Amino acid sequence: MIDLLQTAVAKRAHLLDSATNAVRLVDGAGDGLPGLILETYAGHWLVSTNGDFLAPTVRSWIRDQGVSCYWKRLDRHQKDSPSHLSGALVEAPFLIRENGQISEISFQSGYSQGIFLDQRDNRATVRRLMAPGQRLLNTFAYTGAFSVAAALAGAETTTLDLSQPYLDWARRNFTHNALDPAAHHFCKGDTFHWLRRFAKQGRSFDGIVLDPPTFSRDEKGKLFRVEENFGELAALAAEILAPGGWLLCSTNCRNLGLNEFQKQLRCTPQRPLSARHSPMPEDFTDEPYLKSVWLK
């Protein structure tokens, strides 16, 4: 087991440099270690397991590395923050770099630490696609990493989320990147509501990111399920897409295959859009659960 851990970490060493210090170091069965995930965030490690068992061999190996490490149980319904496992305590938010983009991370913020590393390549693509003067709409935005990527390219961004604390976090991420949040837009509320509102206002966007949770409930109690409702979501977004623009439609729903996901998207736009699926980052070697379809 030690050999597998060392091999997994070593083969990702080339991904860590002055521009990027947050990657997945061990990806479960993809590295011969089913049920075990290990990530590094600026030298602080986060180990994740499917339950309360962490093999003594793994625990001992992590402690021998002399790094700060926290432990997250993936199947806990109460969405606890990770618990301290070894090394120095990390009790305050800290900053990581991803392709030169800075994001604030917290091990005390509950189940999610502030960024989803599986979207790293998609964020880089958004930054490459956007240009000064263009407009990005980032829905279900969480801490606004896609928005920051577009803003770093000179785009004007609109960041949309139901949670005010996450919108505040997104504003801080703008500031961390020497971007003025006041030059961008932040909207609190339900994405379906805002998409219809933008359409009535005649607003359009050159790029739209749709990366909703697999299951959610809006302020009025209406349910959203990716397996049933993503097509409706994409159709509404397509109505406010500027000519020549693109949609990033993404889901980590493991119960929805890529073919079924693409079928939902084929019949949604009012005008023909070409589709391209992008793979997951190379440090994600286990099952490719993330489906990312670009419609243009």
C-alpha positions in Angstrom: 0.0 0.0 0.0 2.8 2.4 0.8 4.3 1.8 -2.7 0.9 2.7 -4.3 0.7 5.9 -2.3 4.2 7.0 -3.2 3.7 6.1 -6.8 0.4 8.1 -7.0 2.0 11.2 -5.5 5.1 11.0 -7.5 3.3 10.7 -10.9 1.5 14.0 -10.1 4.6 15.9 -9.1 4.8 17.6 -12.5 1.4 19.2 -12.0 2.7 21.2 -9.0 4.6 24.3 -9.8 4.7 28.0 -9.1 1.3 28.5 -10.8 -0.6 25.5 -9.4 -0.3 24.1 -5.8 -3.7 22.3 -5.5 -4.2 18.9 -7.1 -5.5 15.5 -6.4 -2.6 13.3 -5.2 -4.5 9.9 -4.9 -7.7 9.1 -6.7 -9.1 5.9 -5.3 -9.3 2.9 -7.6 -7.6 4.8 -10.3 -4.4 4.5 -8.2 -5.2 1.0 -6.9 -6.5 2.4 -3.6 -10.3 2.2 -3.8 -12.2 4.4 -1.4 -9.2 6.7 -0.7 -8.8 10.2 -2.0 -5.9 12.6 -1.1 -5.6 16.2 -2.2 -3.1 18.9 -1.5 -4.1 22.5 -1.1 -0.9 24.7 -1.0 0.8 22.0 1.0 -2.1 21.3 3.3 -3.5 17.8 2.7 -7.1 16.6 2.8 -7.7 12.8 2.9 -11.3 11.6 2.1 -12.8 8.2 2.8 -16.2 6.5 2.3 -16.8 6.2 6.0 -15.1 6.3 9.3 -12.3 3.8 8.6 -8.8 5.0 7.5 -6.3 2.1 7.2 -3.6 2.3 9.9 -1.0 2.0 7.2 -2.3 5.1 5.4 -2.7 7.0 8.6 0.9 6.2 9.6 2.3 7.1 6.2 0.5 10.5 6.2 1.9 11.3 9.6 5.4 10.4 8.4 5.1 13.0 5.7 5.2 15.8 8.2 2.4 17.8 6.6 -0.8 19.3 7.9 -3.6 16.9 7.1 -7.3 16.9 7.6 -9.8 14.0 7.2 -13.2 14.2 5.5 -15.8 11.4 5.6 -17.6 11.4 2.3 -20.8 9.7 3.3 -21.8 11.8 6.3 -25.2 13.3 5.9 -24.6 16.1 8.4 -21.9 17.5 6.1 -19.3 18.0 8.8 -16.1 19.9 8.3 -13.0 17.8 8.0 -11.3 16.8 11.3 -7.7 17.3 12.1 -5.6 14.2 11.5 -1.9 15.1 11.7 0.6 18.0 11.5 -0.1 21.6 12.2 -3.6 22.9 12.8 -5.0 25.0 9.9 -7.7 27.1 11.7 -7.9 30.1 9.4 -8.8 30.4 5.6 -5.7 30.2 3.4 -5.0 30.8 -0.3 -4.2 28.3 -3.1 -3.1 28.8 -6.7 -4.5 27.2 -9.8 -2.9 28.2 -13.1 -2.0 31.4 -11.5 -5.6 32.0 -10.2 -5.9 32.5 -6.5 -8.7 31.0 -4.4 -9.6 31.1 -0.7 -9.8 27.7 1.0 -11.2 26.8 4.4 -11.1 23.5 6.3 -13.7 24.9 8.7 -16.4 25.7 6.1 -18.4 22.4 6.2 -18.4 19.7 3.6 -16.8 21.7 0.7 -13.6 23.6 1.1 -14.1 26.4 -1.4 -13.1 24.9 -4.8 -13.7 21.8 -6.8 -10.4 20.6 -8.3 -12.1 18.5 -11.0 -13.1 21.7 -12.8 -9.5 23.0 -13.1 -9.2 22.3 -16.8 -12.7 23.8 -17.5 -11.8 27.0 -15.6 -8.6 27.3 -17.7 -10.7 26.9 -20.9 -13.2 29.6 -19.7 -10.2 31.9 -19.2 -8.9 31.1 -22.6 -12.3 31.6 -24.3 -13.2 34.9 -22.7 -12.0 38.3 -23.9 -12.1 41.9 -22.8 -15.6 43.3 -23.1 -17.3 39.9 -23.2 -19.9 38.9 -20.6 -19.9 35.7 -18.5 -22.9 34.3 -16.5 -21.8 31.9 -13.8 -24.8 30.1 -12.3 -24.8 27.9 -9.1 -21.5 29.8 -8.7 -20.5 28.6 -5.2 -17.3 30.7 -4.5 -17.1 32.1 -8.0 -14.0 30.4 -9.4 -15.4 30.4 -12.9 -16.2 34.1 -12.6 -12.7 34.9 -11.5 -11.2 33.0 -14.4 -13.3 35.0 -16.8 -12.6 38.3 -15.1 -8.9 37.6 -15.3 -9.3 37.4 -19.1 -11.0 40.9 -19.0 -14.6 39.8 -19.1 -17.5 41.3 -17.2 -19.0 38.7 -15.0 -22.3 38.0 -13.3 -22.1 35.5 -10.3 -25.3 33.9 -9.3 -25.9 31.7 -6.2 -28.6 31.1 -3.6 -26.2 31.5 -0.7 -25.1 35.0 0.4 -22.1 33.6 2.3 -20.8 32.0 -0.9 -21.4 35.2 -2.8 -19.4 37.0 -0.1 -16.7 34.4 -0.5 -16.7 34.9 -4.3 -16.2 38.7 -3.8 -13.2 37.9 -1.6 -11.8 35.7 -4.4 -12.0 38.6 -6.8 -10.1 40.7 -4.3 -7.5 38.0 -3.8 -6.8 38.2 -7.6 -6.5 42.0 -7.6 -9.9 42.3 -9.3 -12.5 44.9 -8.2 -15.7 43.2 -7.2 -17.6 46.5 -7.8 -16.8 46.1 -11.5 -18.8 42.9 -11.6 -22.3 41.7 -10.7 -23.4 39.4 -7.9 -27.0 38.1 -7.8 -28.6 36.1 -5.0 -31.4 33.8 -5.8 -32.8 30.9 -7.8 -31.1 30.3 -11.2 -34.3 29.5 -13.1 -35.8 32.8 -11.8 -32.8 34.8 -12.9 -32.5 33.2 -16.3 -36.2 34.2 -17.0 -35.6 37.6 -15.6 -32.5 38.2 -17.8 -34.5 37.1 -20.8 -37.2 39.6 -20.1 -34.6 42.3 -19.6 -33.0 41.5 -22.9 -29.7 40.7 -21.4 -27.3 38.3 -23.2 -24.0 36.6 -22.3 -21.1 35.4 -24.4 -20.5 32.5 -22.0 -22.7 30.8 -19.5 -21.6 28.2 -16.9 -24.3 25.7 -15.8 -22.8 23.4 -13.0 -25.8 22.8 -10.7 -25.9 20.4 -7.7 -27.3 17.0 -8.5 -30.3 17.7 -6.3 -31.5 21.0 -4.8 -34.6 22.8 -3.6 -35.3 26.5 -4.3 -36.7 29.1 -1.9 -40.2 28.1 -2.8 -39.6 24.4 -2.2 -39.4 23.4 -5.9 -37.2 20.4 -6.5 -34.4 20.3 -9.1 -32.9 17.0 -10.2 -30.1 16.9 -12.8 -31.5 13.6 -14.3 -34.9 15.3 -15.0 -34.4 19.1 -15.2 -31.0 19.9 -16.8 -32.6 20.1 -20.3 -35.0 22.8 -19.1 -32.1 24.7 -17.4 -30.0 24.6 -20.6 -33.0 25.7 -22.8 -33.5 28.8 -20.6 -29.8 29.6 -20.7 -29.7 29.2 -24.5 -32.3 31.9 -24.8 -29.9 34.5 -23.4 -26.8 33.3 -25.2 -25.3 35.9 -27.5 -24.5 35.0 -31.1 -21.3 33.0 -31.2 -21.5 32.3 -27.5 -21.1 29.1 -25.6 -22.7 27.1 -22.7 -20.7 24.9 -20.4 -23.1 22.2 -19.1 -21.6 20.2 -16.3 -22.7 17.6 -13.8 -21.1 15.1 -11.4 -24.2 13.0 -11.1 -23.0 9.4 -11.2 -26.5 8.1 -12.0 -26.5 10.0 -15.3 -24.4 8.7 -18.1 -22.8 10.9 -20.7 -25.1 9.7 -23.5 -28.2 10.3 -21.5 -26.8 13.7 -20.4 -26.2 14.7 -24.0 -29.7 13.6 -25.1 -31.1 16.1 -22.6 -29.0 18.9 -24.2 -29.6 18.0 -27.9 -33.2 19.1 -27.9 -32.9 22.2 -25.7 -31.7 25.1 -27.8 -33.9 27.0 -30.1 -31.1 27.2 -32.6 -28.5 24.5 -33.5 -25.5 24.3 -31.2 -22.4 22.1 -31.7 -21.4 19.9 -28.7 -18.0 18.9 -27.4 -17.3 16.8 -24.3 -14.1 17.6 -22.3 -12.3 15.0 -20.2 -11.4 15.3 -16.5 -8.0 16.6 -15.4 -5.2 14.1 -15.6 -4.9 13.7 -11.8 -8.4 12.2 -11.7 -7.7 8.6 -12.7 -10.7 6.9 -11.2 -14.2 6.7 -12.8 -14.8 9.8 -15.0 -17.9 10.9 -13.1 -17.8 14.5 -14.2 -19.6 15.2 -17.5 -18.7 18.5 -19.1 -20.4 19.3 -22.4 -19.6 22.6 -24.3 -22.4 23.8 -26.5 -21.5 26.5 -29.0 
